[in-house]
Amino acid sequence: MKDEEDDNIIPDNEENNSEDTNSYDDNQEEDESDEIIEVDAKSFEGGHFYDNNDDSGDTITKVTGMYKDWFLDYASYVILERAVPAIEDGFKPVQRRIMHSLKELDDGRYNKVANVVGHTMQYHPHGDASIGDAMVQIGQKDLLIDCQGNWGNILTGDGAAASRYIEARLSKFALEVLYSPKITDWGVSYDGRRAEPNNLPVKFPLLLAQGAEGIAVGLSTKVLPHNFNELIDASIKILKGKSFTLYPDFMTQGIADISNYNDGLRGGRVRVRAKIAQLDKNTLVITQIPFSTNTTTLIDSILKANDKGKIKIKKIEDNTAADVEILIHLFPGVSPDKTIDALFAFTACETSVAPLGCVIEDNKPLFIGVSAMLKISTNRTVDLLRQELEIQLEELKNKWHFSTLEKIFIREEMYIDFKLYSDRESLYKYLYDRFEPFKKSFVREIHDDDLQRLTQIPMIRITRFDSDKADDFIAKLEDEMKEVEYNLENLTDFAIAYFTKLKEKYGKGRERQTELRIFDDIEATKVVLRNTKLYVNREEGFIGTSLKKDEYLTDCSDIDDVIVFLRDGKMMITKVDAKTFVGKDIIHVAIFDKSDKRTIYNMMYRDGKSGPSYIKRFNVSGVTRDKAYDLTNETAGSQVVYFSHNPNGEAEVITILLRQVGSIKKLKFDIDFAALAIKGRGSKGNLVTKYPIKKIELKEKGISTLLPRKVWYDDTVKRLNVDARGELLGEFKPSDKILIISQTGKLKVIIPELSTHFDEDMIVLEKWNPKKPISAIYFEGEKERYYIKRFLVETENKEECFITEHPNSQLEIVATDYRPVAELVFAKVKGVQKDNLYVDIEDFIAVKGFKALGNQLTSDKVKQVNLLDPLPYEEPIEEVKVRTIDNEDDSVETELDDDGQIGLVLD
């Protein structure tokens, strides 16, 4: 009895599932076919229906299993019939029905979208809104539908006009690749009244060209769009047995990092950025936007970041029409390069897209990469082409068969004896007997249908029959049959030719729009706008942004870290906050950059209350936030007696004054920090003296003891770096700068900051030598002559143009060598070809001013200007003096001898 009662209890999870399912189904338009069960609350207990009309009360109907079936049915329906595209043709059901309706309505003219939507509702069991939205999305991809009217704008996010105002018809491409009724797999519509295609015979990788996105029950799909021509090229490579790679291409253009695309499988990620350029020193312009954004959402994200203080902009102008143009005006003094990085870090100017290749195959979801999708599509295209060829061959054979029958029938005058046969059976027997001698020449057996067609030939056609024309027609059919048979035997070559023809016919104007590039990682702390002020109360040991009555330190942001040094030798790194206690007696506070290895701290401390003094140099990296680190020997009562922080590794000279204790001979001596090696923060340091120190004075400010920093340029990400990636530009001291020259004739000399952005038309990037002249040959637009000039850069940190500003002026070559050589190739004039002219530029012209026009090079018509190898020149070598020592052995310490000099003491 207990077991029976247990069987009647509904588990908690089934109750929850039932409630969720009922509430969800009540809001669905498509569930009209589901059986509706009205339940009386009093008649439902314990997961059973009790029949109240039955006096006995013993009738029980179990409904627990129905809940499971309902949810599974609904989930399967959403997955298969709504959200996920089929691998066969790349369409979701609503899209397939729209394309089928467009074909049925096609007469070469435009149809109102409202009419197409209404026609589609004969096949689609959902509302007109979903059909209209799906049709607009297809039309905006500019591939299958020829649109007329306002179909919206994917760049601005504007929606399409109402369906009664816009029109559509099938594109020529769609008519060629989507339809072939004779090989289409047909099914029955939801109401059983009409036939609709289960899958369209699409002979093109349409799913990868258009992309797809959908959310179903328990799974989703996101196939990114790919380039039309690249898909065709990849399909041809598949047929040729060659390897290929596929990368996404977006209609919104932009720049994409596909290094982690992962073939479109789950776990991959594509980073997409807007294309941002510097219009002038106070204006940025966005000309391309990332995928999945539009100008409206992009501008909103920029304004939001500005309100939060992440970036600082003056105003935004949206001039987008056919092309994107968003102008961002900056306040004077705001760095354009850092603002660009901040836009990528804090706004929708950089988005991350996670692809997920999921399709329907054999009524089951299949997770698959884009390479496998393309192979399936290509193989299916070949199979569809084979089916079309086989049908075409069969039709040609039937035409040849009947034409041959007709020729023999008329030539042998079989129609004359028709009057002797009164019934069909005897007439057909007569004709079979007459055709018996010719039976071997036919491609198939003669059927009754063939004889019926022969008996229905009009007499006027028989009397006007031309045997020669019939023979020519049969010969033409035989040639077409041979061609089709050849194509079937060489099906792969035929498919390659088919794809090649598609590319030639429809590929023009469909070149790649998204630039592929590997992105550098932007650290938010380096580009965030520091719009908050940081204060410190040194005695009480508090730092924070709310201590406005205390000492102002620096500007900061809410994502910055702060490094703090205390008099007792403790060090801590903590995050910026309104008020934070870090410890009393603060001696130094600064914004902390964990990647900065050039900032060196010089410190001297007393070990214990009366112990010896030690000196050390160290940098700070690899720390745990909010953890206190002891920089001394961890002896109680230790104290820092001298401290300095040096952004570029400077090493000062200090003077030590000792207290008069006992028989000390020398109470004053100097120490040069340059004589110390830079070690880790945990090193004990070098012994200075065992005697008490009275005073420490700064005798001489320090110079950098670090070697010049090597800087590389990585053309892949178009950024500078110090990680040995790309081309080495040279070793840079703090005062060194780089020279940048663009193809437009613009030049600038700037500090080599790692945040610098470089234009696409940059042709020269090198370490700047102020004494080395720059040589240029350019075409002067107003005078229509070639000029040559040599000059030195006169203004730093300012972009200037060194050719004339005439719109037809054009830079031909530019050289930064001491003795460059150019070659002039002249155009042929009246059949006469002048010999090439070689120009030693150093000998041809002296160094003149930056704004000088230069000397005319030649009055002849020049075809081409080439830059040749320079003449030899020995550049003077500049000596670099660096005060440093290399003492990596922590077991070696130094102490002062009797003469006040640092001597070595071994442990």
N, C-alpha and C positions, 0 to 999 in steps of 0.2 A: 504494500500500500504506500509505503514511503517512497519507493522508487517511482511509482506512478505520479505522485505529487511533485517530485523533483523534475519529472519530464515536463510538467505544465508550467514551470517557472521560466520567465523570459530573462536571459542574462542581461546585465546592465549595458553591455556594448551593443546588443541588438536593439534595446530600447532607444539608445542614442542615435543609432543609425536610422531607425525608422522615423524618428522625429525630424532629423536633418533631411532625409529624402523627401518626406511629405512637404515640408516647408519649401524645399527647393523646386519640386515639381509644380507646385501651385503657380509659380511665376513664369513658367515656360510656355511659349506660344505653341510649341510643336507637340505637346503631349495630348492632343485631342483624341488620338487613337487609344490612349491608355484607358483601362477600365477604371471607372470612378466608384469607389466603395464608400457609402455613407455609414458611419459608425455611431451608434448610440452609446454614450459613455457608460450607461448602466448595463449594457449588454456585453461590455468588454472587460474582462478580468483575467489577469494572469496570462495574457497572450493568447486568449481564445475567444471565439464568438459563441455566445449562448443564445439559442433560439428562444426568444421570449414568448413566441406563439405556441410553443410546445409546453403543454401542461406538465409533462414529466420533468423538463429541464435537463434532460440527459444528452441532448444533441450538442456536440462540440466540433467546431471547425478550426483547425490549426492555421495560423497565419504567420508564424515565425519565419518560415522559409521564404514567404513572399517578399519580405523586406530585403533579404539578400538578393533575390532575383531582380527586384526593382532597381536597386543601386547598380548591380552589375550591368543590367540592360541599359540603364541611363549612361553609365561610364563608357560602355562600348559604343553607344550611339554617338556620343560627343566626340570620341576619339576617331571613329571611322567616318562619320557623316558630317562633321562640322569643322574641326580644328586643324587636322593634320592632312597635308597633301599626299596624294598617291605618287609612288615612285614611277609608275608607268607613264603618266603624262604631266606630272607636276602640278596638278590642279586639286584644289579642294572642291567638294561637290557643288557648292554655290557658284564657284568660278566656272566649273565645267558646264553647268547649266546655262550660265550667261553666254558663254561662247557658242553653245549649241543653239540658243535662241537667236543670237546674232546671225548665225549661218542660215537659219530657217527664214529670217526676215530679210536676208541680203538680196538686194536688187541693184547694187551699185550706188544707191543714194543713201543719204544720211537718214537715220531714224531717231525720233525723239527717245531719249533715255527712258522717259516714263513709259513709252510703249514697249520698249525692250524689257523693262522691269515687269510690266504686266504680263508679257508673253512668258517670261521666265517663271512666273508664279504657277504656270501650268505644271511645271516640273518640280519646283522647290516648295517644300511644305512650311516655309517660314514667311515672315512679313516682308513688305516691300522695302522697308528701311534697310534691312540687312543686305538685300540684293543691290539696292542703289549704292550703298557704301562700298560694297565689294567691287562693283563695276567702276566706280570712281578710282579706286586703288589700282585696278588693272590699267585704266586709261592713263593715269599719271606716270606709269612706268614706260610709256611711249614705245610700245613694242607691238601689241596685238590689236589695239583699238585706235582708229583714226578719229580724233576728237574734234568737235567744233563747239565753240562757246567757252564759257568760264568753268573750267574743270578744277579750279583751285590752283594753289602754288605750293609745292613742297618746300620751297626756300623760305617763304614767309609764314607758312602754316595756315594761310587763308583757305577756307573751305570752298567747295564747288557750289555753283548756283543750283537752284532747285531742278529736279530731273525733268520738269516740263519745259525748261528753258535751254537745256543743252542737248546736243545730238551726237550720234556715234554711228560708225560703220566699221566693218572689219578692215584691218590694214592688209596690204598686198602680201606682206610677210605671213600674216596669220592664214590667209587663204591658201598659201602655198604649203605651209608646214603642218597645219592643224587638222585638216580634213581629208578623209578618203573613205567615203561611205561603204565601199565594197569590202574593206578590211576592218571596219569599226565593230567593236564588241558592243552589241545593243542589249539593253535591259528594258524593264517596264517602269514607268513613273510611279510615284507613291500612291496614286489613286487608280492605277491600272488602266488608264485611258490612252496613254501615249507611250511611244518608244523613246527612250533617251539613251545616250551612250554611257556604258559603264566606265569606259576610258576612251579618250580621244586618241587617234593614231598620230601623236605628235612626233615629228621627225627632227627633233632639235632638243638640246638640254635646257628646256624652258624653266624648270625649277631653279636651276643654278643661275640662269640669266636674270630672273625676276626676284628671286629670294622668296622666303615664306616665313611667316610668324604666326603662332597660334598657341593657345593655352587650353588644354583638355583636362580631364579628370585624372589626376595622378601623373601627368606628364605634359611636356610642352615641346615646341619645336622652334628653332630660329636658324633658318638657312640664309646666309648673307648673299646678296646679289654679286654676280661676277661679270666680267667684261664679255661682251658679245663676241668679238673677234678672238679673244684669248680662249674662249670655250671651243670655238670651231677649230682653232689651231691645236688645242689639246685633244679633241676628238680625232683629228687626222693623225696625231702622234700615236694615239691608242691603236688605230687601225694599222699603222706602220710598225707597231711593236716597240715604240720608243717611250722613254720616260717623260714625265711632264709634271708640272706643279701648277696649282691653281691658287690665286689670291683674290680676295674680294675687291670690288670696284663699286663706288657709290655715286649716285646721281648728284648728290650735294658736293661732290669733289672732296676737298680736304686732303689731309696728309695722314697716312695710316702706317702704324708699326705692326707688321704681321709676323714678327719673330716668334710669337707664341700662338699662332693661328691653330696649330694642331690639326690641320686638315678639316677644320670645321666640326670636330668631335667635341663631346662634353669635356670640360676642363680647359679648353682653349680660351684665348682672350685676344681681342684686337683693340689696340688703342688708336683713337682717331682724334686728330687735332684740326682746329681751324687754321687757315693760312693767314697769318698776321704779318704785315710789313710796316716799316716805319716810313710814313709819308714825309714828315719833317721832324724837327727835334721835339715838337710838342704835340704831334698827331700820329696815331696809329690807324691803320686801315685793315679791316677784315674783308677779304675777297672770296673766301671759301669757308664753309661751315662743316662741322662734323656730322657724320651719319647719325640719324635718330634725333637731330635737333632742327630747329628752324630759327630764323632771325628773331622772332618774338621771344622764344624761350631763352635764346642766347643772351639777348639784351637784358632780360629779367634777371638772369643769373649774374651778369656783370653789375647791375645796379644793386643787387642783394649783397654781393661781395664788397661793394663800395660802402654800403650802409653799415656793414659789420666791421669796416676798417681794414679789411684785408688788402685792398688796393685803394689808390687815390686818383680819381679822374675828375675832370672839370665838367664834361658833358658828353653825350652820345648823340650822333646823328645817324639815322637809318635811311640811306638813299637807295635801298634795294629795289630793283625793277626786274629786268630780265636777268641781271647778274647781281650777286651779293656785293653790297658796299656799305659797311658800317664804319663810321668815323668815330674814333675815341680820342677826345681832346684831353691833354694832360696839363696839369699845372706847371708853371715854370720851375725848373730844378728837379722835376721827377724823372728818374731814369727810364727811358723807353725800353731798354733791354730787360731790366728787372720787372717792369710792368708786364711785358710779354710773358715772362716766366710766371708771374703771379696770376695772369689770366689763365694759363694752363693749369696752375696748381689749385685755384680756388673757384673757377667758373666752369661753365659748360663748354668752354673753348677746347677742352680735352675731355673726351668721354671714353668709356671702356665698354666694349660690346662683347658679350659672351655667346659665341655660336653654339648651337646644339642641333646636330643633324639627326632629325627623327622623321621618318616617312612611313607610309602605309604600304605594305607588300603582302599580298595574299590575305587581306583582311586582318593583318596583325601589325602592330607598330614595330619598326626596325630602326635601331640606332646605327647610323652609318656615316662615314666621312664623305667629303665632297668628291674625292678622287674615285671612290667606289660608286657614288651616284653617277658620275660622268661615264664611267665604264658601263654601267647598266643602261644608261640612256643611249650611249653610242651603239651598244650591241642591239638594243631594241630598235634603234633607227635602221640598222642593217637588216634586221628581221622584217621590219615593215617595208623596206625597199624591196626585199626579196618577195614578199607577198604581193606587192603591187606588180612586180615584173612577172610573176607567175600568172596573175590574173590577166595582165596585158598579153602575155604569150597565149594563154587559152583563148582570149577573145580574137587574137589574130588568126589562130588556127581555125576557129569557127568561121571567121570571115573567108579564109582561104578555102576551107572545106565546102562552104555553100557556093562560093564563086566558081569553084571547079565543077561542082554538081550542076550548077546552072549552065555553064558552058557546054558540058557534055549533053545535058538535057535538050538544049536548043540545037546544038550541032547535030545530034542524032535524031532530031525531029520526033522525040518520044511523045510529044503532045498530040500528034496526028491521030494516034490510035486510042485516044481517050474515049471516043464515042462507042467503042466496042465493049466498054466495061461500065456496067450500070451501078455497081456498088463499090464502096471504098476498099474492101478487103481484096477484091479481084484486081482493082486498079493498082493498089500498092504492091501486090504480088507481081504484076506485070512490070512495074518500075524496078523492083528489086532484081528481077531476072535480067532486065536490060542493063542495069548497072554492074552486074556480076563481073563482066570482063574487065571493068575498070577499078575493081575493088582494091587492088594492091596499091593503087596510086593515091588513095585517100589517107589522111592522117588519123582517122578514126572510123568507127563503124557508122553506117547509114541508119538513121532512126526514122520513125514514122513522122516526127515533127519536120524533118528535112523534106520528106516527100510532100507533106501538106503545104509547105512553103512553095515548093515547085509547082504544085497544082494551082496555086493562087497567083502566079505570075500573069500580069495582064497581057493580052495578045499584042497590043501595040508595042509593048517592050520587047516581045519576041520578034516581031517583024523588023524592029529597028536595032536589033542586037548587032554589035560590032565586035567581031571575034578578036581583032587586033587590040582594041581597047581593053577587052577582057583579059587578054594575055598580059598586057602591060600592068593592069591592076593586080593580077595574080603575082607577077614578078616583083612588084613593089611590096606586096604583102610578104613574099618570101624573104626579101631583103630586110624588112622590119623584124621578121621572126628570127633571122640569123643574128641581127643586132641585139635583140632581147636575150636570145640564148647565150650570146657572147657575154652580155652583162651578168647573166646568172652564173656563168662559169667563172667570171672574174668579179664577183660581188664586192670584194673589198675595194678594188680599184674603182668600181662604180660608186661606192659610198664615199670614197675620198673625193671623187669628182663632184658628187652632190654637195658635200660640205664646202668645197672650194667655190662652187657656183653660188652658194648661199652667201659666202663672205664677199665675193665680188659684187653681188647684186644688192646686198643690204648692209654690208659692213662699213661703208663710207659714212663718216660722221659719228661712228660709234667707237672711237678710239678711247683708250683708258683715260679716265677723268681723275681718279684718286692717285696721288703720288705716294709711292712706297718708300719708307725711310725708317731706319731704326732710331728710336727716340732716346735721348738722354734722360736720366732720372732727375727730377727737379726737387730739391729739398725745400719744403715749405718755409722752414725757418730762415732761409737765406733770401727769400723773395717777398716774404710777408711785409706789409707796410707797418712800420713801428710807430703807431699813433697813440701809444700810451706812455706815460712817464713813470719811471722807476725811481723810488726814493729809498733812503737808508737812514736808520738810527743806529749809529755805530756803537754807542755806549750800551744801549739797551739790547742790541742784537736783533733788530727787526728790519726786514726789507719788504717792499710791497708797493703797489700802485695807489694805495689809499693814504699813504703817509705824507700828505701834501705839506704839512708843516715842518717836515724834516728835510734833510739834505737831498737835493736832486742829483741823480746819478746820470741817467741816459734815457733815451727813448727806447721803448720795447714794444713787443706784441704779446698777446695772451698765449702764444704757443712757444715762446722763447724759454730757454733754460738760462739760469744764472749761476755763476761760479763765485763762491765766497771763501775768503781766507781769513782766519782768526789769528789774534795775537798769540794764542797758545799753540799754534802750529797745525790746527785742524783745518781741513778743507772739505767743502760740501758743494754739491750741485743740486739745485732744486728748480722747480718750475715757477714761472712768474705767477703771483697770486696777489690778492688784495693786501694781505698782511701775513708774513711768515716769520717765525722765530728761528734764527739760524745759529745763535750763540753770541755772547757778549764780546765786546772789544774787536770789532771788525776792522781789518786793515786794508782789504781790497775786495771790490765787487765789480763784476763785469758780465756782459752777455756771453754765454758759452757756446762755442762752435765745436762740436765733437770731431769734426773732420779737419780742424785747423792744427797742423803739426809745426807751423812756423812760429807760433807764439811761445816764447821761452820765458820762464819765471826764474829770476835770480834771487836767492834767499840765503840769509845767514841766521843761525839760531843758536841759542845757548842750551846745552844739554843739562836739564835739571836746574835747580835754583842757583847753584854755584859751580856748575861743571864747565868743561871746555866748550869752545864755540866751533861750530862747523859751518862750512859754506857749500852750496850746491846749486846746480843749474838743471832744470827739468822742464818737460812739457807734460800736458795732461790729456789723456785720451783713454777710452775704455773704462768708464766709471759707472757706478750704479747710482741712480738718482736718489737723493735724500739719505745717502750713507756718508757718515763722517770718516774722513781719511786723515791719519796722523802723519804729517810730513817730517816730524822730528824723530828722535831715537826712542820715542814713547816713554821717556823718563818723566816722572811727575815734576811739575814746576818748570818744564821747558818753555822757552819763550823765543819768538821771532824778533831778532834785533835789527834786521835789514831785509827789505823786500822791494822788488820791482818787477813789473811785467813788461815784456818787450815784444810787440807784434811781429817784428821781423828778425828776431833773434839777436837784438842789440846786446853788446857787452860793455858795461861802463867800468870806469876805474874809481875805486872808493879808497878813502883814507881812514885807517883804523887808529884810534887813540886809546891807549891802555891806561888803566889806573896805576898809580905808583904803589906797587906792592913789592916789598923785599928789594932785591938787587937787580931789577930789570934794567938792562942797558939802553934798550931802544923802546920808547913809549909811542912812537908814531911811525907808521909804514903804510905803503900803498898795496892794494890788491887789484889786479886786472882780471875781471871775470872771463876774459877771452882765453886765459890760460887754463880754464876748466872745461872738461868735457861735459856734454849734455847727456844726462842719464835719466832714468826713470824716476817718478815721484817718490818711490819707496827707498831710494838709495840713501845711505847714511850721510854721505857727503865727505868733503876733505877737511881735515883738522886745521883750523886757523891759528888758534892759540889756546893755551891752558889757563891764561890769566884773564882776569875780569876786564871787560871792555868799558871804557868810559864814554866814548862817543864815536860815531861813524859819520863821515862826511862824503858827499859826492864830489870827486875831484874832476872827473871828465866824463861827459856824456858818451854813451856807447855808439859804436857803429855795428852793422850787421856782421855776425860771425858765421852766418849760414852761407853755403855755396849758392851761387845764382840758381834760381829755380828753372828747371827745364819745362818747356811748354810745348805741347803737341797740338796739331789740328786734325780732328777726325772728320774726314769728308762724309762719312756715312751718316753721322748725326749733325754735321756742320756746326760743331762746337769745339772750343778749346778744352784741353784737359791736361792734367799733370800725371796721368796714369799710363803713359807710354803707348797711347792708342793713336794710330794714324801717322802723320808726317811731323817730324821734329822741326819746330820753328827756331829753336835756339835756347840758350841759357839767359834768363832775364834777371837783372838786378831790379831793385824797387823803382829806379828811375827809367828803366828801359820801356820802350813802347813798340807797337806793331804798326805796319803800314798796310792799308787796305785800298785797293784800286778796283773800280768796277768797269764794266764794258761801256757804260754810258759816259766815261771820262771823269768820274767823280773820285775824289781821293780824301782820305782822312788818316790821321795818326792818333791812336788811342792807347790807353793802358790795357794790357792783355788780361782783362777780367774774364773769368770762366763763364760768366753769365751773358757774354756778348753774343748777339745774333748776327748772322752773316747773310747778305742778300744772295739770291740765286745767280746773279750776273757778275759775281766777284771773280776777277781774273788774276789778282796779285794779293798774296797774303804772306808777309815775311817780317822778320825783325827789322825795325827801322834803324838805319844808320844816317844820322843827320848830315853827315859830310858826303854821302854818296848821292850823285845827281840821278834824276829820273829822266829818261828819254822817251819821247812819244812821236809817232807819226799819225796824223789824222787828216781827214778830208774836211776842209772848211766849206760849210754849206753855202754861204753868201757869195764867196769868190769862186767856188767850184774848182778849187785847187788843193793839192796835197801839200801840207806843211809839216815841218819838223821842228821840235823844240827840246831844250834841255833846261832843267830847273831844279831847285831845291825846295823842299817843303818849308813854307814860311810861317804857317799857323798850325798849332797843334790842337787836338780835341775839337776840330771843326771840319765838317765836310764841305769841300769846295770842288768846283768843276774847273779843270785845267784846259778844256777845249772851248771853243766859242759856243754860245747858247743858241745858235741858229738851228732850227728843227732838222735840217738836212746834214748838220755836222755829225761826223761819225769817227770814232777812234778805231784806227787800224791795228797798230801794235804799240805796246808799251814795254820798256825794258828798264831794269834796275841794276844792270851791270855797269862797271866803270867804262868799258870800251865795247859797246854793242855794235853789231853789224846788221844791216838790213839789205834785203834784195827786192828790187822793183821789177815786176814782170809787166811789160807794156802790152797794150791791146794792139791787135793787127789793124792797121789803117790803110784802106785801099789796097789790100793784098800785101802790104809791106810790114814785116815783122821786125821791130827794133830789138837789138840785143838787150838782155837783162842788165840792170844797173846795180852795182854793189856800192853801198854807202857805209863808210866808217863814220859813225855818228859823232864820235868825239872830235874827229878831225874836221867834220863838216860844219859844226856849229858849237859856239861856246855856251857855257852855262849862263842863262838869262833869268829874268824875274818870273815868278809863278804866273802872272797874268799876261806875259808877253805872247804875241801871236806866233812868233817863231819865224823861220825862214821858209820861203817857198821851195819845195823839193824839186818839182819839175812841172813844166807846162804841158807835157805829153799826156795822152790818155793812158791811165794805169789800169791794168787788169787785176793785179794782185800784189800785196805787200807781204813779204815773209821776213821773219826774224831768224837770223842765223846764229851760229855759235859765236860768242864774244871773243875778242882778241885777248891774249894773256895779260894779266895784271896781278902784281903782288900787293895784296892788301896788308897794311901795317898791322902787326899783332899787338893787341892791347893787353897789358899785364893786369891781372886781377889779384889783388892782395887780400887775403882772407886770414883773419886772426882766429885760429882754431887749433885744437889739439885732439888727438884721437886716443883717448884713454878709456877703454871699455872695461877695464879690470877693476871691479868694485873693491878688490882686496888692497888696492894701492890708495893711500891717503896722503895728504900733504899737510905739513905744519910749518910754522914760521921758525927760522933759525935765529941765532943771536943778532944777525945783521938785518933782520926784518924781511928776508927773502923766503919764498915758499920752497921747502925742501920735501923730498919723498920719504915717506915712512912706511915700511912694509909691515903687514900684520904679523 
